[in-house]
Amino acid sequence: MSNIKTAISVNKPLFDEVEALAQEMEVSRSEVFARAAREYVQHHKSHKIMEAINAAYGDVPDENEEALRKRMRRKQREIVEDQW
């Protein structure tokens, strides 16, 4: 697979965090950004799949189902936040 070189602009505090993380992980900054981009794209795909599933089951949820959805969303956020 070929690599494409690109330039991005980030604020200094974020750059410093990425730099520190790259050193800690013993990888390049480019690798940190590439991994972050892959995770973000995967998250977006998962979100789109969830929207499609929700549309397929578009009926109005009852109170129990809505409570379950809230717990599931909260758990999903916890999982995703741990990954970032």
NORLINWO-V928641 format. One record per residue. N is the residue number from 1. SS is DSSP state (hx for helix, st for strand, lp for the rest). Layout:
# NORLINWO-V928641
N:SS  N:SS
This chain:
# NORLINWO-V928641
1:lp  2:lp  3:lp  4:lp  5:lp  6:lp  7:lp  8:lp  9:lp  10:lp  11:lp  12:hx  13:hx  14:hx  15:hx  16:hx  17:hx  18:hx  19:hx  20:hx  21:hx  22:hx  23:hx  24:hx  25:hx  26:lp  27:lp  28:lp  29:hx  30:hx  31:hx  32:hx  33:hx  34:hx  35:hx  36:hx  37:hx  38:hx  39:hx  40:hx  41:hx  42:hx  43:hx  44:hx  45:hx  46:hx  47:hx  48:hx  49:hx  50:hx  51:hx  52:hx  53:hx  54:hx  55:hx  56:hx  57:lp  58:lp  59:lp  60:lp  61:lp  62:lp  63:hx  64:hx  65:hx  66:hx  67:hx  68:hx  69:hx  70:hx  71:hx  72:hx  73:hx  74:hx  75:hx  76:hx  77:hx  78:hx  79:hx  80:hx  81:hx  82:hx  83:hx  84:lp
